[in-house]
Amino acid sequence: MSLVADDLHKRFGTIDAVAGVSIEAAPGAILGLLGPNGAGKSTTIGMLAGLIRPDRGSVRIGGQPLGRDADPIKRQLGLVPQELALLEELPARINLEVFGALYGLAGRLLDERVAAALELTGLADRAADPPREFSGGMKRRLNLACALLHRPAVLLLDEPTVGVDPQSRNAIFDMLENLRAAGHTLVYTTHYMEEVERLCDRVVIIDHGKVLAADTIARLVASAAPASRLRLEYDPPPDDAACAAVAALPGVRAVGLAGSTLTVTTAELGAVAPRVLECLAARGLSCRHLATQNANLEDVFLALTGRSLRDA
């Protein structure tokens, strides 16, 4: 079942949280909403779920307009919020039974759905334990299980891996890929580039409440001005003055320093690499290791906003 949002707007006081966001999510695909914290992703998800009323714009699910309050079309939606929504003191199974009852499930059907959700999320052996005893990753998986009980056609996930350990993150990824293979429509918000690159069929880049670009990853990277990254390791690392000197070199788009690694973004790798090495050598700095990396979504975001996603 498709999900289409057209020209969504939402203002809070004097802040335009969302300013003209339009997206389309297709069945059997994962649509990624990529942007920094505060970009408007959660507000967009709230409007897609019918929890926040847009000031302007519309949402359609399977061609049907999303209405207010108890609109039956909302039964086609599953929401995994960024903030955990669990009953910490009650067993995991009871958590699922409560959420299932809210969806109108009862009797044998509810029992079957709860068992299936626990099995899918790898929590069957912890069904009798309360979430307060769970790791962050296990709580996230239980949160996901609650959203899947009523078998929604469209699943909205708002930063579902925040605070999750690598093992649980991979388990969540596997579940989402299985849901996609089963024909579900998924909308996934994140500020982690690597998650989008692994999961998403299409990407919408959002910043300051606006859509900056929307397409497949391959097309987004191809459409951006060619860019590569030069990574250089120094010990001791360059100081602020040396970094500023590198940033001023012809052909250098951006410079970043993390620990002892200097990252230089450029569209002219062959010409810029010698300039950078000479500039730093003149300051008494000797490069210990050098590597290059082709353009990726980070470069697309940089080209669109003038800043890296991690610094946004």
N, C-alpha and C positions, 0 to 999 in steps of 0.2 A: 504494500500500500504506500503510495507516494505522500510526501509532505511538501507543501509549497507555501512559502511566506513571501508576501509582496509588500515592499516599501514600509517596513515596520519602523515606527518612531516611538520613542519614550523619553520624556523629560522628567527629571526629578529636581524641582526648584529651578535653578538656573543652569543645571547640567543636562546636556543632551547625552543621555546614556546610550541610546541607540538612535541613529539618524539616517534612516533610509535603507535598512538591511533587507535584501531580497535573497532568498536561497531556495534551492530545490533539491530534495533528497529522494532518491529512487529506490524501489524495492530491491533487495539483494545487494545493497551497497552501503558503504560507510562514508558519510560526509563529515569531514573534519572542519571544525571552526577553530582556527588557529589565531592566537593573538596574546599579547601580554596581559597580566593582571590589570583589571580596570578597563579593558578594551570594549566591554559591552556584551561579552559572551554569555554570562549568567543571566543578564536581563533578557537577552534574546531567547535563551532556553525557557525562561519564565513565561514569555509571551507565546512561544511554541506550545507550551504545556497548558496554556489557558489559565495560569496562575497570576499573571500580570496582564492587565488590560492595556493594549497599545493605545497611544494617543491617535495614531493613524496607521493604516495598513491592515492587512488581513492574513489569516492562516487557513489553509485548506488541507484536509486529510482525506486522501482517496477521492479528491474532487469535491468533498463536502466542507462547507465553511465551519470553522471551529467556533462554537457559540459560548455562552457564559455558563457558569455554575455547573449544573448537572447535565450538560449536553451529552447525549448518548455516544456521540462520536469520540468523546474522551476515553471511552473504554478501549479504544484502539491504541491508546498511548501508555507507555511505561516510562517512568521518570526515575533516574538515579541522581539524586541531588548531591551537590558538593559537600554540604553539611550532612553528616550521618543522621539518619532518622530511625533510631532503634530504641527498643525498650531494654536498657542495659541490665536490669536485674532479672529479667525473665529469660527462660531457656530459648535458644535459637528457634526451636520448633514452635514455641508459643508465639514468638515474634512473627513467624511466617503465617501462623494460623490467624493472628489478629489482622494482618494485612490482607490475607485471603478473604476474611469475612467482610472487610471493607469493600472488596471487589465483588461481593455477592456470592462467594464460593462457600459451600457447606458440604457436610457429610462425606461420603466416599470420594467425591470429586476433589474436595479440599485436601483430604488425606493424600490422594495420589499426586496432586500438584505440589504439596509440601515435600513429599518424598523425592519427587523428580527435581525440585529446585535445590534441595540439599545435595543430591547426587551430582547435579550439574556443576555446582560451585565447590565441590570437594569438601563439604561440611557434614556429611552424613554421620561421621563418627563423633561429631561434636554437637549433635542435635539437642542433647539434654543440658548443655552448658550455656550459661548466660554470656552475652557479648562482653560484659565487663572483664571476663577472663580471656578474651580473644586478643590477638595481635591486631595492629592497625589494618594489615592486609586481610585478615579474616573478617573483620568488621565490614570492610569494603565489599568483600564477596557476599556477605549476608545482605548488605544493602542492595546489591544487584539482584540477589535471589528474590527479595521482596518485590522488586519491580517486574519480575518475570512470571509471577504466579498466575496472572490472568491471561498469559500468552498474548502480549500486545503485538500488533503488527508494526508499530513504530516505537523505537526505544530512544529516549533522550538521555544522554550521559554528560553530566557537568563535572569535568575534572575528576573522573572516577578513580584515579590512581594517586591522588595526593596523600603523602605519608605512607605509601605502600612499599613493602619490601620487594626485592627483585623477583622472588619466587611467586608471590601473590600477583605481582604485575603481569608476569608471563601467563599465569593461570587465567587472569581476567582477559588478556589478549586472546588466548585460545578460545574462551567462551564466546567472545564477540565475533571472532572469525567463524565459529560454528553457527552462530545466529545469522550472520550474513549468508552463509552457504545454504541455510534453511529458508532464505527469502525475506528475512526481516529487513526493515528500513532502520538504519542507525544514524543518529546525529551525535557527534563526539566532540566536546570542547576540550581544549588543552592549550598549554603554553610550552609543551615539550615537543620540540621538533622531531625527535626520534620516534615518538608515538605516532605522529601523523605519517611519517615515512613508512612505518611498518603497516599501519592499519588501513589508511584511508584511500578510497578510490578517487575521490575528488576533495579539494581543499578550498575553503573560503578563508581568506586572510582578512581579519578585522582589527582595526585600531581606532581609538577615539570614537567608537560607535558607528563606524562606517566600513563598508566593504571596499577593500583596496584592490582585491583580485580574487578570481574564482575560476578554477580549472583543475585538470589533473596535475599531479606533481611534475610529470615530465614536461607538460606544456608550460607550466608556470616557470620552471627553470629555463626552458628554451626561450621563453619570451623576454626574460630579464636580460639586461646587458651582460655579455659574457664576463664572468668573474671567477677568479681562483683565489685560493688562500695559500700564503707562504707562512710556514711555522718554523720558527728559529728558537733554539734553546741556548741560553746564555747563563754563565755562572761566574760572577754575579750578574743579575738581570739588569737590563737598561734602566736608568732612572727616568724621571719625568721629562727632563730636558732632552735626553736621547730619544725617547718616544715621540716627543714633539718634533724633533728634527726629522725622524723617519716619516711622520705624518705629512710633513711639508714637501717631501720629495715628489717630483713629477710622476704621475701615474698611480700614486697611492690613494686608495679610496677610504680606507679605515685602518686603524691600528688598535690592537688590544693587547694587554699584558696580563697573564694569569700565572702567578708564581714566577718561574724562570722562562716561561714560553711566551715569545712575542709572536702575535698573529697579524699578518699584513694582508689586507684584501686589495686585489688589483685586477684589472683587465689586461694588463701588459706584463705577464709574469716574467718572460724572458728578459725584458729591459729593466724591470723593477728589482728583481732579485740581486743583481750586482750592485745596484745603487744602495740598497739597504745594507748589504754586507760592507760596502766601502764606508758608508756613513757611520756605522757602528764601530768598524775597525779603527776609524780615525779618532774615536773616543776611547780607544784602548780595550774594546770588547771583542772577544774571540768567540765565534759561533761553534758550539759543541755538536749540534745536530740540526739538519735542515730537512724539511719535508713539504710537499705541496698537496693540495686537495682541490678537486674540481668544484664547480658551483653547485650549490644545493639550496634548499628552502631558506636557510639562514641568509644567503646572499640575495634571494628574492625579497625577503623582508627588509634587508638593508637597502636595496635599491628603491623600494617603495617608500620607506620611512626615513631613511638617512641614519638609522641606528640599528643595532643588533637586537634580536628578540630578547636576549638575556639582560640587556641593559635598559630595555624599554620600561 
